Amino acid sequence: MPQAIAAFFVKLGLSAIAAAIASAVVQIAITVGINALIRAVFGSRSAKPSDGQQNINEAIGSRRRHYGIVHTGGQRTFLESAGGRLGINVTLGTGKEGPIIQHRINDKPVTVVGGTVTEPSFHNAIHIYTRSGEDSQTAISELTARFPQWTVNHRQRGCAHAAIICDPVKQEHFSEVFNGQMPTYTQVRHGVSVYDPRKDSTAVIFDDGEGFTVNGTGPHRLNDPGTWEWSDNGPLVTADYFAHPDGYGGGYDNVNWTNIAQEAEHAAEMVITVTGETIARWRLWASYSLASTERRQVMADLLKACDGFIWQDAEGRFNLMVGRFVEPSVIITDDHILGMTATLGPQAQQRVNAVKVLYTEASLGYREQESATFADPDAIDDPNTDPQAVEAFYAPHHNQAVRVGKLVLARLGDRWHITALLNLHGLNLLGERYARLESAQLGVAGYFMISGLRLNLADCTVEATLDEVKPEDWEFDAATEEGAPPNTPEAPPPPPPLGAPEGLALTAVQIALGDANGVAIAASWDDPGRPDLTFESQYRPSAGGDWVPMVVDNDARTSRTGPVDSGTEYEVRVRALTITGRASAWASDTITPTADTASLAAPTDLDADDGVGEAVVTFRMPTGATLAYARLYHSTSNDFGTATQVGGNIVAGLGQVVEVTASGLAVGTAYFWARAFNSGGTPSPLAGPVSATIT
């Protein structure tokens, strides 16, 4: 994108204008540029989770879409009585939703067996039947059988819903069953499924830009939502909302799924809470109305809850980065600044010394809850000042909420907030989240978050809104910073410990890296006997360094690295994860993988004879002791990238001349290559191409 815009300026002959502007004197004015940040953090008022936990009567109600885990009621789309029996249909959400976690009557959990509520106080008089929102679902027959107004055509395809049927009860039980009110049904469940490129064996989830790629592992397919699975991973949810026609409507083909896969890995990193619980770093539980919730507000709320940043790349695709600091590659100096306005911290009436974050707390009925207060340790304690509330309702855990609060408080502290007018160097900020600003005139040298960019084509300038950040803003010690989470009314007993994977075995895998031999590490482990578990696998040099994720096949219980250094000892570790993110202990082992250094020479004496519809190709096998077989390749162009193998693998003796007839060839010039392989599948350099004229 920056290169394209710069070329556009030059084409218009504006480079001279840009040079003249760049020579202008920089003037600094102190203004209140922080107002936009304050409005973004505190200005919006979003729907609370509890707002959706009621049943409403509307002639035409808005559909709602749900991500993560939600507790909702819905719209009563049917309400009739006949023969002393009451029938209710509640439409809960749009899209196929996941398994039900809990049924609730009048906000109290109930047990449903065979469609009947089994608690003694209900005397078997209340029945609940559900549909998950399949496109092929049928009408709820128990409702159609008792109320002819609700017919077999009322399938509500694509909408999750529940039918509640209340039977007549004896007079003495009426108050006990109904408590003087019509039953209000709500449901705790998993929301819609989302596409995960990491689980798609046809999707690229890692690309180093130099020809080395890693694909996902699994049955997910972008064009087949039936293969998708539920997830509350922040990047996956945000990308789905952007793409889905009932979300932002950007289209799934307009998402950079390689970027989303990489960000999903960061979001899935485990963190330890103050209570010792292990959770994924960035998750989202979200509900929104298709008709009444503004789309950009939903996107803003998603990003706020996981400290997200989005941008459009040069191909026009959606990209995302979740909360973390990355050392910037762009440096702005006084040589690039044409003018700027700056302020150090907010004005006195806008200063914030402490914040509390409103988030969704599962243990309190999946309702909004205030987090512990996160205060500025350097601020003077004022008992007459309440902490500022920050809405992050899509954050599903106290730990995540407080981490968001820490970031908000840091950005509203004594930090620089700058609006800078830059020369064309500012184009390098496109697609970047952070930059380093070094201004001798302002006396500032630090890191800044890029909060906004505006391209001024008329005068060849870029206006950048920059907010100062520090790398330590993203550091978080739950033991000292999280504070006390809310008290749960009914604290469940801790789950039994999850054992580490057993039978971890490591092997070296020989791979080809162009004309050289390389090596990777493969890991495998025993079946734990629990199909609900997934696995996380990482590796690093035993001497130390960052842990690097491995590509995991959960079904096969295997994982694999990319290329690693030959002769270096590596440590590999694997752990199991439950669907709620609870993790086992790590199982670990070490290995020193070695690449096959016995290089195999290429075949020699490669030749091809002209022919009618065919060509006779000969070559001599190499004489290396590691020779296993050879392959012949053919193409109609002088590009090996387009070549296909001719026949099967060719097995012959060392130095033996091999003759192969390639038939069924098109008229024109045919090109041929040959390559040998050792027993590990490592190839030799290519021989060829040679050509033959086909008539």
C-alpha positions in Angstrom: 0.0 0.0 0.0 2.7 2.6 0.9 4.6 1.9 -2.3 1.5 2.2 -4.4 0.6 5.6 -2.9 4.1 6.9 -3.2 4.1 5.9 -6.9 0.8 7.7 -7.3 2.3 11.0 -5.9 5.3 10.8 -8.2 3.1 10.1 -11.2 1.2 13.3 -10.5 4.4 15.2 -10.3 3.9 16.2 -6.6 7.3 15.2 -5.3 8.5 18.8 -5.6 5.6 19.9 -3.4 6.4 17.3 -0.9 10.1 18.5 -0.8 9.0 22.1 -0.2 6.7 21.1 2.6 9.4 19.0 4.2 11.6 22.1 4.5 9.0 24.0 6.6 9.7 24.9 10.2 8.2 22.6 12.7 6.0 24.4 15.2 4.7 22.7 18.4 1.4 23.8 20.1 0.1 22.2 23.3 -3.6 21.3 22.9 -6.1 19.0 24.3 -5.7 16.2 21.8 -6.6 13.5 24.2 -10.4 14.1 24.0 -10.8 11.5 21.2 -9.1 8.8 23.4 -11.3 9.7 26.3 -14.5 9.5 24.2 -13.4 6.1 22.8 -12.8 4.7 26.2 -15.7 6.1 28.2 -18.1 7.6 25.6 -20.0 4.6 24.4 -22.9 2.9 26.2 -23.4 -0.7 25.0 -26.1 -3.2 25.9 -25.4 -5.1 29.1 -25.3 -8.9 29.2 -28.3 -8.9 31.5 -30.4 -6.9 29.0 -30.6 -10.1 26.9 -31.7 -12.3 29.8 -35.4 -11.5 29.5 -38.2 -12.6 27.3 -39.9 -9.9 25.3 -43.1 -9.7 23.3 -42.7 -7.9 20.0 -44.7 -8.2 16.8 -41.5 -7.9 14.8 -38.4 -8.4 16.9 -34.8 -8.1 15.9 -32.7 -11.3 15.6 -29.7 -11.6 17.8 -26.3 -13.3 17.2 -24.1 -14.7 19.9 -20.4 -15.6 20.2 -18.7 -17.5 23.0 -20.8 -18.5 26.0 -24.0 -16.6 26.6 -27.0 -16.6 28.9 -30.0 -15.2 27.1 -33.7 -15.2 26.8 -35.3 -14.1 23.6 -38.4 -13.1 21.8 -41.7 -14.9 22.5 -42.7 -15.8 19.0 -45.6 -17.9 20.2 -47.8 -17.7 23.3 -51.1 -19.6 23.5 -53.2 -21.6 26.0 -55.6 -24.4 25.4 -57.3 -26.9 27.7 -55.5 -25.6 30.7 -52.1 -26.0 29.0 -49.7 -23.1 28.2 -47.5 -23.1 25.1 -44.5 -20.7 24.6 -41.9 -20.5 21.9 -38.8 -18.3 22.6 -36.5 -17.5 19.7 -33.1 -17.2 21.2 -30.6 -16.4 18.4 -29.7 -16.5 14.8 -27.3 -19.0 13.3 -26.5 -22.5 14.3 -25.5 -22.4 18.0 -23.5 -24.9 20.1 -24.4 -27.2 23.0 -26.7 -26.1 25.8 -24.9 -25.7 29.1 -27.8 -24.9 31.4 -31.6 -24.4 31.3 -33.1 -21.8 33.6 -36.7 -21.1 34.8 -37.2 -17.8 36.4 -33.4 -17.5 36.5 -32.9 -20.7 38.5 -31.0 -23.7 36.9 -33.2 -26.7 36.2 -32.5 -30.2 35.1 -34.2 -31.4 31.9 -34.5 -35.2 31.2 -36.4 -36.3 28.1 -37.8 -32.8 27.8 -39.3 -32.7 31.3 -38.0 -30.5 34.2 -37.2 -33.0 36.9 -37.0 -30.7 40.0 -39.7 -31.9 42.5 -41.1 -28.4 42.9 -42.3 -28.4 39.3 -44.2 -31.7 39.7 -43.3 -32.8 36.1 -45.6 -30.0 34.8 -43.0 -28.0 32.8 -41.4 -29.3 29.6 -38.6 -27.8 27.5 -37.8 -28.8 23.9 -35.1 -27.0 21.8 -33.6 -26.5 18.4 -30.1 -25.3 17.8 -30.6 -23.2 14.6 -29.8 -25.8 11.9 -30.9 -24.8 8.3 -32.5 -28.2 8.0 -34.3 -28.3 11.4 -38.0 -29.3 11.8 -40.7 -27.7 13.8 -40.9 -28.8 17.5 -43.4 -31.6 17.2 -44.3 -31.5 20.9 -45.6 -28.0 20.4 -47.4 -28.6 17.1 -49.1 -31.7 18.6 -50.8 -29.6 21.3 -51.3 -26.2 19.6 -52.6 -26.4 16.0 -51.7 -22.7 15.5 -48.1 -23.7 15.5 -47.7 -25.9 12.4 -45.0 -28.1 10.9 -44.1 -25.1 8.7 -42.9 -23.2 11.8 -39.4 -24.5 11.6 -37.6 -21.3 12.3 -34.7 -22.5 10.1 -31.4 -20.9 11.0 -32.7 -19.7 14.4 -32.1 -21.4 17.8 -35.3 -21.6 19.8 -37.0 -23.4 22.7 -40.6 -24.5 23.3 -41.9 -24.4 26.9 -45.1 -26.4 27.5 -46.8 -26.0 30.9 -49.3 -28.7 31.8 -52.3 -28.2 34.1 -51.5 -28.9 37.8 -53.6 -29.5 40.8 -54.8 -26.5 42.8 -52.6 -27.2 45.8 -49.5 -27.4 43.5 -50.2 -24.3 41.4 -48.4 -21.8 43.6 -45.4 -24.1 44.0 -45.0 -24.7 40.3 -45.7 -21.2 38.9 -45.2 -18.9 41.9 -47.9 -16.6 40.6 -46.1 -15.9 37.3 -45.7 -17.2 33.8 -42.4 -19.1 33.6 -39.5 -17.1 32.1 -37.1 -19.3 30.3 -33.5 -18.5 29.7 -30.6 -20.6 28.5 -26.8 -20.8 28.9 -25.2 -22.2 25.8 -22.3 -22.0 23.4 -22.9 -19.4 20.6 -22.2 -19.8 16.9 -19.3 -21.8 15.4 -16.5 -19.9 13.7 -13.9 -20.8 11.1 -10.4 -21.6 12.4 -7.7 -21.7 9.7 -5.5 -23.6 12.2 -7.9 -26.5 11.8 -8.0 -26.3 8.0 -5.5 -28.6 6.3 -5.8 -26.6 3.1 -5.2 -23.2 4.8 -1.8 -21.5 5.2 -1.4 -20.6 8.9 2.3 -19.6 8.7 4.3 -18.1 5.9 7.8 -16.9 6.4 7.8 -15.0 3.1 10.7 -17.1 1.8 8.9 -20.1 0.5 8.4 -22.0 3.8 4.8 -22.4 4.8 2.8 -24.4 7.3 -0.8 -25.5 6.7 -3.4 -26.1 9.3 -4.5 -29.6 10.4 -8.1 -30.6 10.4 -11.5 -30.7 8.6 -12.4 -26.9 8.7 -13.1 -25.5 5.3 -13.7 -21.8 4.7 -16.6 -22.3 2.2 -18.3 -25.0 4.4 -19.7 -23.6 7.7 -20.9 -27.1 8.6 -17.2 -28.0 9.3 -16.7 -25.1 11.7 -16.5 -25.5 15.5 -17.3 -23.4 18.5 -14.6 -21.1 19.8 -14.4 -18.0 21.9 -10.8 -17.1 20.7 -10.7 -13.3 20.3 -9.2 -13.1 16.8 -11.5 -15.9 15.4 -14.6 -14.2 16.8 -13.6 -10.8 15.5 -12.7 -12.0 12.0 -16.1 -13.9 11.8 -18.0 -10.8 12.9 -16.2 -8.7 10.2 -16.9 -11.3 7.5 -20.4 -12.6 8.3 -23.4 -11.1 6.5 -25.2 -10.8 9.8 -22.1 -9.0 11.2 -20.1 -6.3 9.5 -20.6 -8.0 6.2 -17.1 -7.7 4.9 -17.0 -11.2 3.4 -14.9 -14.2 4.3 -12.7 -13.8 1.1 -11.7 -10.4 2.3 -10.0 -11.6 5.5 -6.2 -12.4 5.7 -6.7 -15.8 7.4 -2.9 -16.3 7.7 -2.8 -13.3 9.9 -5.9 -14.4 11.9 -4.3 -17.9 12.5 -1.1 -16.3 13.9 -3.1 -13.9 16.1 -5.3 -16.8 17.3 -2.1 -18.5 18.6 -1.2 -15.4 20.6 -4.8 -15.1 22.0 -4.7 -18.8 23.0 -1.6 -18.3 25.1 -2.4 -19.4 28.7 -2.2 -17.0 31.6 -2.5 -17.7 35.4 -5.2 -15.8 37.3 -5.0 -14.6 40.9 -7.0 -17.7 42.0 -4.6 -20.1 40.2 -6.9 -20.7 37.2 -5.4 -21.1 33.8 -7.3 -19.3 31.0 -6.6 -18.2 27.4 -5.2 -14.7 27.1 -7.9 -13.1 24.9 -11.4 -14.4 24.6 -14.7 -12.9 23.6 -18.3 -13.6 24.7 -20.6 -11.3 22.6 -24.2 -10.7 21.8 -25.7 -8.1 19.5 -28.9 -7.2 17.8 -28.9 -7.3 14.0 -31.3 -4.4 13.8 -30.7 -2.1 16.7 -26.9 -2.4 17.5 -24.7 -0.3 15.4 -22.1 -2.4 13.5 -19.1 -0.2 14.2 -20.0 -0.1 17.9 -20.0 -4.0 18.0 -16.6 -3.9 16.3 -15.3 -1.3 18.8 -16.5 -3.4 21.7 -14.9 -6.5 20.4 -11.5 -4.7 20.0 -11.8 -3.0 23.4 -12.2 -6.3 25.2 -9.1 -7.8 23.7 -7.0 -4.7 23.1 -7.4 -5.2 19.4 -6.2 -3.3 16.4 -7.4 -3.8 12.9 -6.3 -2.6 9.5 -6.7 -3.2 5.8 -3.6 -4.5 3.9 -2.5 -3.7 0.4 -4.8 -6.3 -1.0 -7.8 -4.8 0.8 -8.0 -7.7 3.3 -9.0 -7.5 7.0 -6.1 -7.9 9.4 -6.0 -7.9 13.2 -3.6 -7.7 16.1 -4.6 -8.5 19.7 -3.1 -6.9 22.7 0.6 -7.1 23.1 3.6 -4.9 22.4 5.8 -5.5 19.3 9.0 -3.5 18.7 8.2 -1.1 15.9 10.0 -1.0 12.7 9.2 2.6 11.9 11.0 5.6 13.5 9.7 9.2 13.2 12.2 12.0 13.8 12.0 15.8 13.4 13.2 15.3 9.8 9.8 13.8 9.1 7.6 16.1 11.1 6.1 19.2 9.4 4.0 20.3 12.4 2.3 18.8 15.4 0.0 19.5 18.3 0.8 17.7 21.6 -0.5 17.3 25.1 1.0 15.6 28.1 -1.8 13.8 29.9 -5.4 14.9 30.1 -6.7 18.2 31.7 -7.3 18.2 35.4 -11.1 17.6 35.1 -10.5 14.6 32.9 -7.7 12.9 34.9 -8.4 9.3 36.0 -6.6 7.8 39.0 -8.3 4.5 39.0 -10.6 2.4 36.8 -13.0 -0.5 37.2 -14.0 -2.6 34.2 -17.5 -3.9 33.6 -17.3 -7.4 32.2 -19.2 -10.6 32.0 -18.9 -12.9 35.0 -19.9 -16.5 34.5 -20.2 -17.3 38.2 -22.8 -14.6 38.7 -25.2 -15.8 36.0 -23.2 -14.5 33.1 -24.1 -10.9 34.0 -22.2 -7.7 34.0 -19.9 -7.3 37.0 -17.4 -4.7 38.2 -13.8 -5.8 38.3 -11.5 -5.0 41.2 -10.3 -1.4 41.0 -7.1 -0.9 39.2 -5.4 2.3 40.6 -2.4 4.4 39.5 0.2 3.5 42.2 1.7 7.0 41.9 -1.7 8.9 42.3 -2.8 10.5 45.5 -5.6 8.5 47.1 -8.8 10.6 47.2 -11.6 8.9 49.2 -14.1 11.3 47.6 -13.4 10.2 44.0 -14.9 7.0 42.6 -13.0 5.0 40.0 -14.0 5.5 36.4 -16.0 2.7 34.9 -14.9 1.2 31.6 -17.4 -1.0 29.7 -15.8 -4.2 28.3 -18.8 -6.5 28.5 -17.4 -8.8 25.9 -14.5 -9.7 28.2 -15.5 -13.0 29.9 -13.2 -13.1 32.9 -12.0 -10.9 35.8 -8.4 -11.4 34.9 -8.9 -10.2 31.3 -11.0 -7.3 32.5 -8.3 -6.0 34.8 -5.7 -6.4 32.1 -7.9 -4.1 29.9 -8.2 -1.7 32.8 -4.5 -1.5 33.3 -4.0 -0.6 29.6 -6.7 2.0 29.7 -5.3 3.7 32.9 -1.8 3.7 31.4 -3.0 5.5 28.3 -4.9 8.1 30.3 -1.9 8.9 32.6 0.9 11.3 32.1 1.6 10.2 28.5 2.1 12.2 25.4 -0.8 12.4 22.9 0.3 13.9 19.6 -1.2 14.7 16.3 1.7 15.0 13.9 1.7 16.3 10.3 4.3 14.1 8.5 5.9 14.1 5.1 5.6 11.0 2.9 7.7 9.0 5.4 4.3 8.7 7.2 3.1 6.3 4.6 5.3 3.7 6.4 2.8 3.8 9.3 0.1 2.1 7.2 -0.7 -1.3 8.6 1.5 -0.7 11.7 0.2 -0.5 15.3 3.3 1.0 16.9 6.0 3.5 16.0 9.0 5.1 17.7 9.0 8.9 18.0 12.3 10.7 18.6 11.8 14.5 18.6 14.5 16.8 20.0 12.2 19.8 19.6 9.5 18.3 21.9 12.0 16.4 24.1 10.3 13.1 23.5 11.8 9.7 22.7 9.5 6.8 23.2 7.0 4.3 21.7 3.6 5.4 20.4 0.5 3.6 19.4 -0.9 4.7 16.0 -4.6 5.6 16.8 -5.4 7.2 13.4 -4.0 8.1 10.0 -5.3 10.5 7.4 -3.8 10.9 4.0 -3.8 14.4 2.5 -3.4 13.8 -1.2 -3.5 17.5 -2.1 -0.3 18.4 -0.2 1.4 15.1 0.0 1.2 14.8 3.8 0.1 12.2 6.4 -1.6 13.2 9.6 -1.0 10.7 12.4 -2.6 10.5 15.8 -0.1 9.0 18.3 -0.6 7.9 21.9 2.4 7.1 24.0 2.8 3.6 25.3 5.4 1.6 27.2 6.3 -2.1 26.7 5.7 -2.8 30.4 2.0 -1.7 29.9 1.3 -5.3 28.7 3.2 -7.0 31.6 0.8 -8.3 34.2 1.4 -10.1 37.5 -2.0 -11.5 38.6 -0.8 -12.1 42.1 -0.1 -8.4 42.7 -2.3 -6.6 40.1 -5.5 -8.5 39.5 -7.1 -7.9 42.9 -10.0 -9.9 44.3 -12.5 -11.2 41.8 -16.2 -11.1 42.8 -17.5 -13.6 45.4 -19.4 -16.4 43.8 -22.7 -17.3 45.5 -22.1 -21.0 45.0 -18.4 -21.8 44.5 -18.2 -25.2 42.8 -15.6 -27.6 44.0 -12.3 -27.5 42.1 -12.1 -29.9 39.2 -9.9 -32.9 39.6 -6.3 -32.4 38.4 -5.7 -33.1 34.7 -2.8 -35.4 34.2 0.1 -34.6 31.8 0.1 -36.4 28.5 1.9 -39.8 28.7 4.2 -41.6 26.3 5.7 -38.5 24.7 8.1 -39.6 21.9 10.3 -37.4 19.8 11.8 -38.2 16.4 13.9 -36.3 13.8 12.3 -35.8 10.4 14.5 -35.3 7.4 13.2 -32.5 5.1 14.3 -30.8 1.9 15.3 -27.1 2.0 15.9 -26.2 -1.7 19.2 -28.0 -2.7 20.1 -28.6 1.0 19.0 -31.1 3.6 17.2 -30.0 6.7 15.6 -31.6 9.8 12.4 -31.0 11.8 11.1 -32.5 15.0 8.0 -34.7 15.3 6.3 -35.5 18.6 3.6 -38.1 19.5 1.9 -39.1 22.7 -0.6 -41.7 24.0 -4.4 -41.5 23.8 -5.6 -40.2 27.2 -9.1 -41.8 26.6 -10.8 -38.4 26.6 -12.1 -37.2 23.1 -12.9 -33.7 24.6 -9.3 -32.8 25.1 -7.1 -30.7 22.7 -3.4 -30.4 23.0 -0.8 -27.6 22.9 2.8 -28.4 21.9 5.9 -26.1 21.9 9.6 -26.3 21.5 12.8 -24.3 22.1 16.5 -24.9 22.3 17.5 -26.5 25.6 20.0 -23.7 26.1 17.0 -21.3 26.5 14.9 -18.9 24.4 11.2 -18.3 23.6 8.8 -21.2 23.3 7.6 -21.7 19.7 4.2 -23.3 18.9 4.2 -26.5 17.0 1.5 -27.6 14.5 -0.8 -30.1 16.3 -3.0 -32.8 14.9 -5.4 -33.4 17.9 -7.0 -36.5 16.4 -3.6 -38.2 15.7 -2.0 -36.8 18.9 1.0 -35.6 17.0 2.8 -32.3 16.4 5.6 -31.1 14.3 8.0 -28.2 14.1 9.3 -26.3 11.1 13.0 -26.6 10.2 15.3 -26.5 13.2 19.1 -26.3 13.6 20.9 -29.6 13.0 22.9 -30.8 15.9 21.3 -28.5 18.5 19.5 -30.0 21.5 15.8 -29.0 21.7 13.2 -29.3 24.5 9.7 -30.2 23.4 6.7 -30.0 25.8 3.0 -31.0 25.4 0.0 -30.4 27.6 -3.7 -31.2 27.4 -6.5 -28.6 27.4 -10.2 -28.9 28.3 -13.0 -27.1 26.4 -13.0 -24.5 29.1 -9.3 -23.8 28.8 -8.2 -25.8 31.9 -4.6 -27.1 31.2 -2.7 -30.1 32.4 0.9 -30.1 33.5 3.5 -30.2 30.8 5.0 -33.4 29.6 8.5 -32.7 28.2 11.5 -34.4 26.6 14.7 -33.4 24.7 16.1 -34.4 21.3 19.2 -33.5 19.2 18.0 -33.8 15.6 20.6 -34.1 12.9 20.1 -33.4 9.2 21.3 -36.1 6.8 24.6 -34.6 5.8 25.5 -37.2 3.2 24.6 -35.2 0.2 23.2 -37.1 -2.8 24.4 -36.0 -6.2 22.0 -35.2 -9.0 21.5 -37.7 -11.9 23.8 -37.2 -14.8 23.8 -37.5 -18.6 20.2 -36.4 -18.9 19.0 -36.4 -22.5 15.7 -36.4 -24.4 15.0 -37.5 -28.0 12.4 -35.9 -30.3 9.4 -38.0 -31.1 5.8 -38.2 -32.4 3.5 -37.8 -29.4 6.3 -39.1 -27.1 9.9 -38.7 -26.1 12.6 -41.1 -24.9 14.4 -39.7 -21.9 17.7 -41.2 -20.5 19.8 -40.4 -17.5 22.4 -42.0 -15.3 21.6 -42.7 -11.6 24.0 -41.1 -9.1 26.5 -43.4 -7.3 25.9 -42.2 -3.7 25.4 -45.0 -1.1 22.2 -43.3 0.2 20.4 -43.6 -3.2 16.9 -45.1 -2.9 15.1 -44.0 -6.1 14.8 -41.3 -8.8 11.9 -39.4 -10.4 11.5 -37.9 -13.8 9.5 -34.7 -14.3 7.9 -33.1 -17.4 6.4 -29.7 -18.3 5.5 -27.7 -21.4 7.3 -24.7 -20.0 10.9 -24.1 -18.8 9.7 -23.7 -15.2 10.1 -26.6 -12.8 7.3 -25.1 -10.6 4.8 -26.3 -13.3 6.3 -29.7 -13.8 4.6 -33.0 -12.9 6.1 -36.4 -12.3 6.3 -38.9 -15.1 5.3 -42.4 -14.0 6.3 -43.7 -10.6 9.5 -43.8 -8.6 12.4 -45.2 -10.6 14.5 -47.8 -8.8 17.9 -48.8 -10.4 21.5 -49.6 -9.5 24.2 -47.1 -8.6 25.4 -45.4 -11.9 22.9 -47.4 -14.0 21.6 -45.7 -17.2 17.8 -45.4 -17.1 15.6 -45.1 -20.1 12.0 -43.8 -19.8 9.4 -43.2 -22.5 7.1 -40.3 -21.8 4.0 -40.7 -24.0 0.9 -38.8 -24.6 2.7 -35.5 -25.0 1.3 -32.4 -26.6 2.8 -31.0 -29.9 5.5 -28.5 -29.1 8.5 -28.3 -26.9 8.6 -30.6 -23.9 11.0 -30.0 -20.9 12.3 -32.7 -18.6 14.1 -32.8 -15.2 15.4 -35.7 -13.1 16.1 -35.9 -9.3 17.3 -38.6 -7.0 16.1 -39.3 -3.4 17.6 -41.1 -0.4 15.7 -43.5 1.8 14.5 -40.6 4.0 12.9 -38.9 1.1 15.5 -36.1 1.0 16.1 -35.0 -2.7 19.2 -34.4 -4.6 19.7 -31.2 -6.7 17.8 -31.1 -9.9 19.2 -32.3 -13.2 17.9 -30.4 -16.2 16.0 -29.2 -17.9 16.5 -30.8 -21.3 14.0 -30.4 -24.1 12.6 -32.5 -26.9 10.4 -31.4 -29.9 7.1 -33.3 -30.0 5.4 -33.6 -33.4 
